[in-house]
Amino acid sequence: MACLHDHECGDHNCAADWSLYNHIDIPKVVALNESVAGSVKSVFKSWDQRLETSGV
């Protein structure tokens, strides 16, 4: 499978490159009606940590 860039995706994980995580300002994230203040910040994870459930 060829990507629109300069490598084969079989050799590279392209999903991390397209993640919006890098554009989220985590310290400024807020949610209304949180049962635990600040807990919404644990929802956002980097691609490498997406499957980790500790700390949630």
C-alpha positions as CSV (number, residue, x, y, z in Angstrom):
1,M,0.0,0.0,0.0
2,A,1.5,3.4,-1.0
3,C,0.8,6.6,0.9
4,L,0.7,10.1,-0.4
5,H,4.1,10.7,1.1
6,D,7.7,9.4,0.7
7,H,7.4,5.9,2.3
8,E,5.5,2.7,2.3
9,C,3.0,2.5,5.2
10,G,3.9,-1.1,5.8
11,D,7.2,0.2,7.2
12,H,5.7,3.1,9.1
13,N,2.6,3.7,11.3
14,C,0.9,6.6,9.6
15,A,-2.0,6.8,12.1
16,A,0.2,8.7,14.6
17,D,1.1,11.2,11.9
18,W,-2.5,12.1,11.5
19,S,-3.5,12.3,15.1
20,L,-5.1,15.5,16.5
21,Y,-3.5,14.8,19.8
22,N,-0.5,17.0,18.9
23,H,-2.9,20.0,18.5
24,I,-4.8,19.7,21.8
25,D,-3.7,22.1,24.5
26,I,-4.3,19.6,27.4
27,P,-3.7,22.0,30.3
28,K,-6.5,24.2,28.9
29,V,-9.1,21.3,28.4
30,V,-12.2,21.7,30.5
31,A,-15.5,19.9,30.8
32,L,-18.7,20.9,32.4
33,N,-20.2,18.7,35.1
34,E,-17.2,16.5,35.7
35,S,-17.7,14.3,38.7
36,V,-13.9,14.5,39.3
37,A,-12.3,17.8,38.5
38,G,-9.7,17.6,35.7
39,S,-10.6,14.0,34.8
40,V,-11.4,14.9,31.2
41,K,-7.7,15.4,30.5
42,S,-7.1,11.7,30.9
43,V,-9.4,11.0,27.9
44,F,-6.8,12.4,25.5
45,K,-3.8,10.2,24.9
46,S,-1.0,10.0,22.4
47,W,-1.2,7.3,19.8
48,D,1.4,5.1,21.7
49,Q,-0.7,5.3,24.9
50,R,-4.2,4.9,23.3
51,L,-4.7,1.4,24.6
52,E,-3.5,2.0,28.2
53,T,-6.3,2.0,30.7
54,S,-4.3,2.9,33.8
55,G,-5.1,6.4,35.1
56,V,-8.5,6.5,33.6
